[in-house]
Amino acid sequence: MSPTPKQLTQALYGKLPNGRYKCRLCSKTRKLSSSGGYTNAVDHLRRDHESTFL
């Protein structure tokens, strides 16, 4: 079974003090949506790391 967006974010991002999340694969930062969704973080993984992880 594929990991959920939340599981991907928890595994591949570290939380920063300013509310942003840092990708553990490339050190780019992303902000999660105010609704608590993970689309921005998962889109980054698909766009920049598809061959590495997804």
PQR file with spaces between the fields and no chain letter, atoms N, CA, C, O and H, PARSE charges and radii, in Angstrom:
ATOM       1  N    MET     1       0.845   -1.180    0.000 -0.4000 1.5000
ATOM       2  CA   MET     1       0.000    0.000    0.000 -0.0000 2.0000
ATOM       3  C    MET     1       0.889    1.242    0.000  0.5500 1.7000
ATOM       4  O    MET     1       1.916    1.272    0.679 -0.5500 1.4000
ATOM       5  N    SER     2       0.502    2.252   -0.750 -0.4000 1.5000
ATOM       6  CA   SER     2       1.274    3.491   -0.838 -0.0000 2.0000
ATOM       7  C    SER     2       1.133    4.311    0.436  0.5500 1.7000
ATOM       8  O    SER     2       0.084    4.288    1.079 -0.5500 1.4000
ATOM       9  H    SER     2      -0.331    2.227   -1.301  0.4000 1.0000
ATOM      10  N    PRO     3       2.194    5.039    0.803 -0.5600 1.5000
ATOM      11  CA   PRO     3       2.089    5.908    1.975  0.2800 2.0000
ATOM      12  C    PRO     3       1.140    7.073    1.695  0.5500 1.7000
ATOM      13  O    PRO     3       0.994    7.506    0.552 -0.5500 1.4000
ATOM      14  N    THR     4       0.506    7.565    2.738 -0.4000 1.5000
ATOM      15  CA   THR     4      -0.393    8.711    2.609 -0.0000 2.0000
ATOM      16  C    THR     4       0.438    9.986    2.475  0.5500 1.7000
ATOM      17  O    THR     4       1.620    9.984    2.820 -0.5500 1.4000
ATOM      18  H    THR     4       0.625    7.213    3.666  0.4000 1.0000
ATOM      19  N    PRO     5      -0.158   11.078    1.979 -0.5600 1.5000
ATOM      20  CA   PRO     5       0.565   12.345    1.920  0.2800 2.0000
ATOM      21  C    PRO     5       1.117   12.770    3.288  0.5500 1.7000
ATOM      22  O    PRO     5       2.223   13.305    3.375 -0.5500 1.4000
ATOM      23  N    LYS     6       0.356   12.535    4.335 -0.4000 1.5000
ATOM      24  CA   LYS     6       0.820   12.884    5.677 -0.0000 2.0000
ATOM      25  C    LYS     6       2.061   12.065    6.042  0.5500 1.7000
ATOM      26  O    LYS     6       3.021   12.608    6.589 -0.5500 1.4000
ATOM      27  H    LYS     6      -0.542   12.101    4.265  0.4000 1.0000
ATOM      28  N    GLN     7       2.047   10.774    5.743 -0.4000 1.5000
ATOM      29  CA   GLN     7       3.195    9.919    6.044 -0.0000 2.0000
ATOM      30  C    GLN     7       4.424   10.339    5.243  0.5500 1.7000
ATOM      31  O    GLN     7       5.532   10.347    5.779 -0.5500 1.4000
ATOM      32  H    GLN     7       1.267   10.333    5.298  0.4000 1.0000
ATOM      33  N    LEU     8       4.245   10.688    3.971 -0.4000 1.5000
ATOM      34  CA   LEU     8       5.360   11.168    3.157 -0.0000 2.0000
ATOM      35  C    LEU     8       5.959   12.435    3.744  0.5500 1.7000
ATOM      36  O    LEU     8       7.179   12.574    3.836 -0.5500 1.4000
ATOM      37  H    LEU     8       3.344   10.681    3.536  0.4000 1.0000
ATOM      38  N    THR     9       5.093   13.355    4.138 -0.4000 1.5000
ATOM      39  CA   THR     9       5.561   14.617    4.702 -0.0000 2.0000
ATOM      40  C    THR     9       6.297   14.393    6.010  0.5500 1.7000
ATOM      41  O    THR     9       7.349   14.992    6.237 -0.5500 1.4000
ATOM      42  H    THR     9       4.102   13.242    4.063  0.4000 1.0000
ATOM      43  N    GLN    10       5.770   13.550    6.863 -0.4000 1.5000
ATOM      44  CA   GLN    10       6.427   13.273    8.140 -0.0000 2.0000
ATOM      45  C    GLN    10       7.781   12.602    7.937  0.5500 1.7000
ATOM      46  O    GLN    10       8.719   12.866    8.690 -0.5500 1.4000
ATOM      47  H    GLN    10       4.917   13.064    6.679  0.4000 1.0000
ATOM      48  N    ALA    11       7.896   11.744    6.936 -0.4000 1.5000
ATOM      49  CA   ALA    11       9.139   11.010    6.705 -0.0000 2.0000
ATOM      50  C    ALA    11      10.201   11.845    5.996  0.5500 1.7000
ATOM      51  O    ALA    11      11.392   11.681    6.259 -0.5500 1.4000
ATOM      52  H    ALA    11       7.134   11.529    6.324  0.4000 1.0000
ATOM      53  N    LEU    12       9.781   12.739    5.098 -0.4000 1.5000
ATOM      54  CA   LEU    12      10.740   13.416    4.234 -0.0000 2.0000
ATOM      55  C    LEU    12      10.899   14.906    4.486  0.5500 1.7000
ATOM      56  O    LEU    12      11.626   15.582    3.758 -0.5500 1.4000
ATOM      57  H    LEU    12       8.813   12.872    4.885  0.4000 1.0000
ATOM      58  N    TYR    13      10.241   15.419    5.492 -0.4000 1.5000
ATOM      59  CA   TYR    13      10.368   16.835    5.830 -0.0000 2.0000
ATOM      60  C    TYR    13      10.639   16.989    7.316  0.5500 1.7000
ATOM      61  O    TYR    13      10.136   16.225    8.140 -0.5500 1.4000
ATOM      62  H    TYR    13       9.651   14.869    6.084  0.4000 1.0000
ATOM      63  N    GLY    14      11.445   17.993    7.643 -0.4000 1.5000
ATOM      64  CA   GLY    14      11.652   18.360    9.033 -0.0000 2.0000
ATOM      65  C    GLY    14      10.953   19.684    9.289  0.5500 1.7000
ATOM      66  O    GLY    14      11.004   20.583    8.449 -0.5500 1.4000
ATOM      67  H    GLY    14      11.853   18.614    6.974  0.4000 1.0000
ATOM      68  N    LYS    15      10.307   19.816   10.424 -0.4000 1.5000
ATOM      69  CA   LYS    15       9.574   21.043   10.741 -0.0000 2.0000
ATOM      70  C    LYS    15      10.546   22.114   11.224  0.5500 1.7000
ATOM      71  O    LYS    15      11.420   21.847   12.049 -0.5500 1.4000
ATOM      72  H    LYS    15      10.266   19.087   11.106  0.4000 1.0000
ATOM      73  N    LEU    16      10.384   23.322   10.705 -0.4000 1.5000
ATOM      74  CA   LEU    16      11.198   24.467   11.099 -0.0000 2.0000
ATOM      75  C    LEU    16      10.409   25.335   12.074  0.5500 1.7000
ATOM      76  O    LEU    16       9.180   25.266   12.101 -0.5500 1.4000
ATOM      77  H    LEU    16       9.674   23.538   10.035  0.4000 1.0000
ATOM      78  N    PRO    17      11.098   26.152   12.878 -0.5600 1.5000
ATOM      79  CA   PRO    17      10.403   26.974   13.875  0.2800 2.0000
ATOM      80  C    PRO    17       9.425   27.993   13.280  0.5500 1.7000
ATOM      81  O    PRO    17       8.489   28.410   13.964 -0.5500 1.4000
ATOM      82  N    ASN    18       9.620   28.396   12.035 -0.4000 1.5000
ATOM      83  CA   ASN    18       8.762   29.425   11.433 -0.0000 2.0000
ATOM      84  C    ASN    18       7.509   28.852   10.771  0.5500 1.7000
ATOM      85  O    ASN    18       6.826   29.555   10.025 -0.5500 1.4000
ATOM      86  H    ASN    18      10.380   28.057   11.480  0.4000 1.0000
ATOM      87  N    GLY    19       7.204   27.581   11.037 -0.4000 1.5000
ATOM      88  CA   GLY    19       6.004   26.973   10.480 -0.0000 2.0000
ATOM      89  C    GLY    19       6.194   26.375    9.099  0.5500 1.7000
ATOM      90  O    GLY    19       5.244   25.862    8.507 -0.5500 1.4000
ATOM      91  H    GLY    19       7.758   27.010   11.643  0.4000 1.0000
ATOM      92  N    ARG    20       7.397   26.435    8.589 -0.4000 1.5000
ATOM      93  CA   ARG    20       7.694   25.843    7.288 -0.0000 2.0000
ATOM      94  C    ARG    20       8.295   24.459    7.490  0.5500 1.7000
ATOM      95  O    ARG    20       8.646   24.077    8.606 -0.5500 1.4000
ATOM      96  H    ARG    20       8.168   26.852    9.071  0.4000 1.0000
ATOM      97  N    TYR    21       8.406   23.722    6.408 -0.4000 1.5000
ATOM      98  CA   TYR    21       8.961   22.373    6.447 -0.0000 2.0000
ATOM      99  C    TYR    21      10.122   22.282    5.471  0.5500 1.7000
ATOM     100  O    TYR    21      10.031   22.784    4.351 -0.5500 1.4000
ATOM     101  H    TYR    21       8.121   24.032    5.501  0.4000 1.0000
ATOM     102  N    LYS    22      11.215   21.647    5.886 -0.4000 1.5000
ATOM     103  CA   LYS    22      12.419   21.534    5.075 -0.0000 2.0000
ATOM     104  C    LYS    22      12.534   20.120    4.514  0.5500 1.7000
ATOM     105  O    LYS    22      12.502   19.140    5.258 -0.5500 1.4000
ATOM     106  H    LYS    22      11.289   21.240    6.796  0.4000 1.0000
ATOM     107  N    CYS    23      12.667   20.029    3.203 -0.4000 1.5000
ATOM     108  CA   CYS    23      12.819   18.740    2.536 -0.0000 2.0000
ATOM     109  C    CYS    23      14.157   18.127    2.940  0.5500 1.7000
ATOM     110  O    CYS    23      15.196   18.783    2.855 -0.5500 1.4000
ATOM     111  H    CYS    23      12.693   20.825    2.599  0.4000 1.0000
ATOM     112  N    ARG    24      14.130   16.888    3.372 -0.4000 1.5000
ATOM     113  CA   ARG    24      15.361   16.210    3.786 -0.0000 2.0000
ATOM     114  C    ARG    24      16.189   15.742    2.595  0.5500 1.7000
ATOM     115  O    ARG    24      17.345   15.356    2.764 -0.5500 1.4000
ATOM     116  H    ARG    24      13.286   16.356    3.441  0.4000 1.0000
ATOM     117  N    LEU    25      15.619   15.771    1.405 -0.4000 1.5000
ATOM     118  CA   LEU    25      16.342   15.331    0.217 -0.0000 2.0000
ATOM     119  C    LEU    25      17.125   16.458   -0.447  0.5500 1.7000
ATOM     120  O    LEU    25      18.186   16.216   -1.023 -0.5500 1.4000
ATOM     121  H    LEU    25      14.680   16.085    1.268  0.4000 1.0000
ATOM     122  N    CYS    26      16.613   17.692   -0.373 -0.4000 1.5000
ATOM     123  CA   CYS    26      17.283   18.798   -1.076 -0.0000 2.0000
ATOM     124  C    CYS    26      17.388   20.080   -0.253  0.5500 1.7000
ATOM     125  O    CYS    26      17.986   21.050   -0.717 -0.5500 1.4000
ATOM     126  H    CYS    26      15.751   17.889    0.095  0.4000 1.0000
ATOM     127  N    SER    27      16.836   20.111    0.929 -0.4000 1.5000
ATOM     128  CA   SER    27      16.877   21.263    1.844 -0.0000 2.0000
ATOM     129  C    SER    27      16.014   22.444    1.416  0.5500 1.7000
ATOM     130  O    SER    27      16.116   23.511    2.021 -0.5500 1.4000
ATOM     131  H    SER    27      16.350   19.322    1.306  0.4000 1.0000
ATOM     132  N    LYS    28      15.172   22.298    0.401 -0.4000 1.5000
ATOM     133  CA   LYS    28      14.224   23.361    0.059 -0.0000 2.0000
ATOM     134  C    LYS    28      13.138   23.397    1.121  0.5500 1.7000
ATOM     135  O    LYS    28      12.807   22.375    1.722 -0.5500 1.4000
ATOM     136  H    LYS    28      15.089   21.432   -0.091  0.4000 1.0000
ATOM     137  N    THR    29      12.587   24.585    1.346 -0.4000 1.5000
ATOM     138  CA   THR    29      11.521   24.706    2.335 -0.0000 2.0000
ATOM     139  C    THR    29      10.173   24.871    1.644  0.5500 1.7000
ATOM     140  O    THR    29      10.078   25.419    0.545 -0.5500 1.4000
ATOM     141  H    THR    29      12.856   25.416    0.857  0.4000 1.0000
ATOM     142  N    ARG    30       9.149   24.391    2.307 -0.4000 1.5000
ATOM     143  CA   ARG    30       7.772   24.471    1.835 -0.0000 2.0000
ATOM     144  C    ARG    30       6.890   24.868    2.998  0.5500 1.7000
ATOM     145  O    ARG    30       7.185   24.570    4.156 -0.5500 1.4000
ATOM     146  H    ARG    30       9.226   23.946    3.199  0.4000 1.0000
ATOM     147  N    LYS    31       5.802   25.545    2.673 -0.4000 1.5000
ATOM     148  CA   LYS    31       4.817   25.896    3.682 -0.0000 2.0000
ATOM     149  C    LYS    31       3.580   25.046    3.442  0.5500 1.7000
ATOM     150  O    LYS    31       3.087   24.952    2.318 -0.5500 1.4000
ATOM     151  H    LYS    31       5.562   25.787    1.733  0.4000 1.0000
ATOM     152  N    LEU    32       3.084   24.430    4.503 -0.4000 1.5000
ATOM     153  CA   LEU    32       1.846   23.671    4.371 -0.0000 2.0000
ATOM     154  C    LEU    32       0.679   24.641    4.333  0.5500 1.7000
ATOM     155  O    LEU    32       0.758   25.734    4.894 -0.5500 1.4000
ATOM     156  H    LEU    32       3.484   24.507    5.416  0.4000 1.0000
ATOM     157  N    SER    33      -0.395   24.252    3.683 -0.4000 1.5000
ATOM     158  CA   SER    33      -1.557   25.127    3.585 -0.0000 2.0000
ATOM     159  C    SER    33      -2.183   25.346    4.957  0.5500 1.7000
ATOM     160  O    SER    33      -2.022   24.532    5.866 -0.5500 1.4000
ATOM     161  H    SER    33      -0.459   23.364    3.227  0.4000 1.0000
ATOM     162  N    SER    34      -2.887   26.441    5.088 -0.4000 1.5000
ATOM     163  CA   SER    34      -3.518   26.769    6.370 -0.0000 2.0000
ATOM     164  C    SER    34      -4.594   25.757    6.748  0.5500 1.7000
ATOM     165  O    SER    34      -4.954   25.636    7.919 -0.5500 1.4000
ATOM     166  H    SER    34      -3.017   27.103    4.350  0.4000 1.0000
ATOM     167  N    SER    35      -5.104   25.034    5.760 -0.4000 1.5000
ATOM     168  CA   SER    35      -6.118   24.016    6.050 -0.0000 2.0000
ATOM     169  C    SER    35      -5.495   22.711    6.537  0.5500 1.7000
ATOM     170  O    SER    35      -6.208   21.770    6.884 -0.5500 1.4000
ATOM     171  H    SER    35      -4.811   25.132    4.809  0.4000 1.0000
ATOM     172  N    GLY    36      -4.171   22.655    6.561 -0.4000 1.5000
ATOM     173  CA   GLY    36      -3.492   21.462    7.052 -0.0000 2.0000
ATOM     174  C    GLY    36      -3.252   20.408    5.993  0.5500 1.7000
ATOM     175  O    GLY    36      -2.896   19.274    6.311 -0.5500 1.4000
ATOM     176  H    GLY    36      -3.591   23.420    6.279  0.4000 1.0000
ATOM     177  N    GLY    37      -3.445   20.778    4.715 -0.4000 1.5000
ATOM     178  CA   GLY    37      -3.224   19.825    3.631 -0.0000 2.0000
ATOM     179  C    GLY    37      -1.743   19.642    3.326  0.5500 1.7000
ATOM     180  O    GLY    37      -0.903   20.423    3.772 -0.5500 1.4000
ATOM     181  H    GLY    37      -3.734   21.700    4.456  0.4000 1.0000
ATOM     182  N    TYR    38      -1.443   18.616    2.573 -0.4000 1.5000
ATOM     183  CA   TYR    38      -0.056   18.274    2.263 -0.0000 2.0000
ATOM     184  C    TYR    38       0.247   18.385    0.773  0.5500 1.7000
ATOM     185  O    TYR    38       1.288   17.907    0.321 -0.5500 1.4000
ATOM     186  H    TYR    38      -2.126   17.981    2.211  0.4000 1.0000
ATOM     187  N    THR    39      -0.640   19.003    0.008 -0.4000 1.5000
ATOM     188  CA   THR    39      -0.489   19.070   -1.442 -0.0000 2.0000
ATOM     189  C    THR    39       0.814   19.734   -1.858  0.5500 1.7000
ATOM     190  O    THR    39       1.513   19.212   -2.727 -0.5500 1.4000
ATOM     191  H    THR    39      -1.485   19.391    0.375  0.4000 1.0000
ATOM     192  N    ASN    40       1.157   20.861   -1.267 -0.4000 1.5000
ATOM     193  CA   ASN    40       2.373   21.581   -1.634 -0.0000 2.0000
ATOM     194  C    ASN    40       3.607   20.720   -1.399  0.5500 1.7000
ATOM     195  O    ASN    40       4.499   20.671   -2.246 -0.5500 1.4000
ATOM     196  H    ASN    40       0.589   21.285   -0.561  0.4000 1.0000
ATOM     197  N    ALA    41       3.663   20.050   -0.272 -0.4000 1.5000
ATOM     198  CA   ALA    41       4.813   19.207    0.061 -0.0000 2.0000
ATOM     199  C    ALA    41       4.906   18.005   -0.876  0.5500 1.7000
ATOM     200  O    ALA    41       5.992   17.676   -1.353 -0.5500 1.4000
ATOM     201  H    ALA    41       2.939   20.090    0.416  0.4000 1.0000
ATOM     202  N    VAL    42       3.790   17.354   -1.140 -0.4000 1.5000
ATOM     203  CA   VAL    42       3.791   16.172   -2.006 -0.0000 2.0000
ATOM     204  C    VAL    42       4.054   16.570   -3.457  0.5500 1.7000
ATOM     205  O    VAL    42       4.743   15.843   -4.173 -0.5500 1.4000
ATOM     206  H    VAL    42       2.907   17.621   -0.753  0.4000 1.0000
ATOM     207  N    ASP    43       3.525   17.701   -3.902 -0.4000 1.5000
ATOM     208  CA   ASP    43       3.805   18.175   -5.260 -0.0000 2.0000
ATOM     209  C    ASP    43       5.301   18.400   -5.457  0.5500 1.7000
ATOM     210  O    ASP    43       5.843   18.079   -6.515 -0.5500 1.4000
ATOM     211  H    ASP    43       2.965   18.291   -3.320  0.4000 1.0000
ATOM     212  N    HIS    44       5.966   18.947   -4.450 -0.4000 1.5000
ATOM     213  CA   HIS    44       7.418   19.140   -4.523 -0.0000 2.0000
ATOM     214  C    HIS    44       8.120   17.795   -4.702  0.5500 1.7000
ATOM     215  O    HIS    44       9.022   17.674   -5.531 -0.5500 1.4000
ATOM     216  H    HIS    44       5.525   19.208   -3.591  0.4000 1.0000
ATOM     217  N    LEU    45       7.717   16.790   -3.938 -0.4000 1.5000
ATOM     218  CA   LEU    45       8.337   15.466   -4.054 -0.0000 2.0000
ATOM     219  C    LEU    45       8.117   14.882   -5.447  0.5500 1.7000
ATOM     220  O    LEU    45       9.039   14.321   -6.039 -0.5500 1.4000
ATOM     221  H    LEU    45       6.984   16.888   -3.264  0.4000 1.0000
ATOM     222  N    ARG    46       6.911   15.010   -5.963 -0.4000 1.5000
ATOM     223  CA   ARG    46       6.614   14.490   -7.305 -0.0000 2.0000
ATOM     224  C    ARG    46       7.404   15.230   -8.380  0.5500 1.7000
ATOM     225  O    ARG    46       7.919   14.614   -9.314 -0.5500 1.4000
ATOM     226  H    ARG    46       6.162   15.466   -5.481  0.4000 1.0000
ATOM     227  N    ARG    47       7.498   16.535   -8.249 -0.4000 1.5000
ATOM     228  CA   ARG    47       8.150   17.362   -9.255 -0.0000 2.0000
ATOM     229  C    ARG    47       9.674   17.223   -9.215  0.5500 1.7000
ATOM     230  O    ARG    47      10.310   17.077  -10.259 -0.5500 1.4000
ATOM     231  H    ARG    47       7.080   17.035   -7.491  0.4000 1.0000
ATOM     232  N    ASP    48      10.260   17.266   -8.020 -0.4000 1.5000
ATOM     233  CA   ASP    48      11.716   17.331   -7.905 -0.0000 2.0000
ATOM     234  C    ASP    48      12.395   16.016   -7.538  0.5500 1.7000
ATOM     235  O    ASP    48      13.605   15.878   -7.720 -0.5500 1.4000
ATOM     236  H    ASP    48       9.743   17.384   -7.172  0.4000 1.0000
ATOM     237  N    HIS    49      11.643   15.054   -7.027 -0.4000 1.5000
ATOM     238  CA   HIS    49      12.274   13.825   -6.538 -0.0000 2.0000
ATOM     239  C    HIS    49      11.583   12.552   -7.016  0.5500 1.7000
ATOM     240  O    HIS    49      11.727   11.501   -6.392 -0.5500 1.4000
ATOM     241  H    HIS    49      10.660   15.165   -6.879  0.4000 1.0000
ATOM     242  N    GLU    50      10.852   12.631   -8.090 -0.4000 1.5000
ATOM     243  CA   GLU    50      10.097   11.473   -8.560 -0.0000 2.0000
ATOM     244  C    GLU    50      10.998   10.262   -8.807  0.5500 1.7000
ATOM     245  O    GLU    50      10.653    9.143   -8.425 -0.5500 1.4000
ATOM     246  H    GLU    50      10.735   13.485   -8.597  0.4000 1.0000
ATOM     247  N    SER    51      12.135   10.479   -9.435 -0.4000 1.5000
ATOM     248  CA   SER    51      13.021    9.351   -9.732 -0.0000 2.0000
ATOM     249  C    SER    51      13.749    8.841   -8.494  0.5500 1.7000
ATOM     250  O    SER    51      14.233    7.710   -8.480 -0.5500 1.4000
ATOM     251  H    SER    51      12.415   11.388   -9.746  0.4000 1.0000
ATOM     252  N    THR    52      13.827    9.663   -7.460 -0.4000 1.5000
ATOM     253  CA   THR    52      14.523    9.279   -6.237 -0.0000 2.0000
ATOM     254  C    THR    52      13.647    8.476   -5.303  0.5500 1.7000
ATOM     255  O    THR    52      14.096    7.494   -4.712 -0.5500 1.4000
ATOM     256  H    THR    52      13.433   10.582   -7.471  0.4000 1.0000
ATOM     257  N    PHE    53      12.394    8.888   -5.165 -0.4000 1.5000
ATOM     258  CA   PHE    53      11.584    8.292   -4.110 -0.0000 2.0000
ATOM     259  C    PHE    53      10.243    7.765   -4.569  0.5500 1.7000
ATOM     260  O    PHE    53       9.881    6.638   -4.233 -0.5500 1.4000
ATOM     261  H    PHE    53      12.029    9.686   -5.645  0.4000 1.0000
ATOM     262  N    LEU    54       9.501    8.543   -5.322 -0.4000 1.5000
ATOM     263  CA   LEU    54       8.127    8.164   -5.662 -0.0000 2.0000
ATOM     264  C    LEU    54       8.078    7.205   -6.832  0.5500 1.7000
ATOM     265  O    LEU    54       6.995    6.788   -7.244 -0.5500 1.4000
ATOM     266  H    LEU    54       9.795    9.459   -5.595  0.4000 1.0000
